[in-house]
Amino acid sequence: MNPTSRLRLLSAAAHAADDRGSVVVLTNDADPLDHRDAIANAARVELQFPQFTDGRAYSQAYLIRRRLRFAGDLRALGDVLADQLIQMERTGFSSAVLKDGIAPEDARRQLDRFGAFYQADVVRDAPYRAGDAD
């Protein structure tokens, strides 16, 4: 993602106060394609990271951005650590609620660590079309 559209980092308190319309909350074992209508009408979709070692929400984010073409806020919740933020951003998340004890300035430094990547990310990739290989 370019510097003007970086991942928005939130504390738990800021997340609780962030009321921006309809929200769809998916557990990490839910298939986003089964919730396409709710997602299409949502302002925000929240995906869960119950443990930092459970990466199913990355796949969900990819499907939501590419196949469902969701343009709203895609938020990561749960066990969100600073070293996960770059991958979250590259798979389509637009905001993340940092785990308690993670300093926002440390998390921002982690995001700024790498200026470029060889591989395209979800945002820079061409839009998904039916029949494309994922």
C-alpha positions in Angstrom: 0.0 0.0 0.0 1.2 3.5 -0.5 2.1 5.7 2.4 -1.2 7.7 2.1 -3.3 4.6 2.7 -1.4 2.9 5.5 -3.0 0.5 8.0 -4.9 2.5 10.6 -3.8 1.4 14.1 -6.3 1.5 17.0 -6.3 0.9 20.7 -9.2 -1.2 22.2 -10.7 2.0 23.5 -10.5 3.8 20.1 -12.1 0.7 18.5 -15.0 0.7 21.0 -15.7 4.3 20.3 -15.5 3.9 16.5 -19.1 3.7 15.4 -19.3 4.0 11.6 -22.4 2.3 10.4 -23.1 -1.4 9.9 -20.5 -3.9 10.9 -20.1 -7.6 10.0 -18.1 -9.7 12.4 -16.8 -13.0 11.1 -15.2 -15.7 13.2 -11.9 -17.0 11.7 -13.6 -20.2 10.5 -16.4 -18.5 8.6 -16.5 -18.5 4.8 -16.8 -14.9 3.7 -18.5 -16.0 0.5 -21.4 -17.3 2.6 -21.8 -13.7 4.0 -21.5 -11.8 0.7 -24.8 -9.9 1.0 -24.1 -8.8 4.6 -20.5 -7.8 3.6 -21.8 -5.8 0.5 -24.0 -3.7 2.8 -21.5 -3.2 5.6 -19.3 -0.2 6.3 -16.8 -2.4 8.2 -15.9 -6.1 8.3 -14.1 -7.3 11.4 -11.9 -10.4 11.2 -10.6 -12.3 14.2 -7.1 -13.4 15.2 -7.7 -15.6 18.3 -4.0 -16.4 18.4 -1.1 -14.8 16.5 -0.3 -18.3 15.1 -3.8 -18.6 13.5 -3.6 -16.9 10.0 -7.0 -17.8 8.6 -8.1 -14.2 8.7 -5.5 -13.4 6.1 -7.2 -15.7 3.7 -10.6 -14.2 4.6 -9.3 -10.7 4.0 -8.0 -11.7 0.6 -11.3 -13.2 -0.4 -13.2 -10.1 0.9 -11.1 -7.6 -1.0 -10.5 -9.6 -4.2 -13.6 -11.7 -4.8 -16.2 -9.6 -3.0 -14.6 -6.3 -3.9 -15.3 -4.9 -0.5 -14.1 -1.3 -0.4 -15.0 -0.5 3.3 -12.9 -0.8 6.4 -11.5 -4.3 6.9 -10.4 -4.5 10.6 -8.2 -7.1 12.4 -9.1 -7.9 16.0 -7.7 -10.2 18.7 -4.1 -11.2 19.1 -2.7 -8.5 16.8 1.0 -8.0 17.2 3.3 -5.5 15.5 5.2 -8.1 13.4 1.9 -9.1 11.8 0.9 -5.6 10.5 2.8 -5.7 7.2 1.1 -8.9 6.2 -2.2 -7.6 7.3 -1.8 -4.5 5.2 -0.7 -6.5 2.2 -3.7 -8.9 2.4 -6.2 -6.1 2.5 -6.7 -5.0 6.0 -7.3 -1.2 6.4 -7.3 -1.1 10.2 -6.1 -3.1 13.2 -6.8 -3.1 16.9 -3.5 -3.6 18.7 -3.3 -6.1 21.5 -3.0 -4.5 24.9 0.6 -3.7 25.7 1.7 -3.1 22.1 2.9 0.5 21.8 1.5 2.3 18.7 4.8 3.9 17.9 6.5 0.5 17.9 3.8 -0.8 15.6 4.1 2.2 13.2 7.9 1.6 13.1 7.3 -2.0 12.0 5.0 -0.8 9.2 7.6 1.7 8.0 10.4 -0.9 8.1 10.0 -2.1 4.5 9.5 0.5 1.7 8.9 -1.9 -1.2 8.1 -5.5 -2.1 8.8 -7.7 -5.1 5.4 -9.3 -5.0 2.1 -7.4 -5.6 -0.3 -7.1 -2.7 -4.1 -7.3 -2.7 -4.4 -3.6 -3.3 -1.9 -3.3 -6.1 -3.0 -6.6 -7.8 -5.4 -6.5 -10.7 -9.1 -6.8 -9.6 -10.4 -10.4 -9.4 -12.4 -11.6 -12.4 -14.4 -14.8 -12.5 -12.1 -17.6 -13.8 -8.9 -16.1 -12.4 -6.7 -18.5 -10.6 -6.1 -17.5 -6.9 
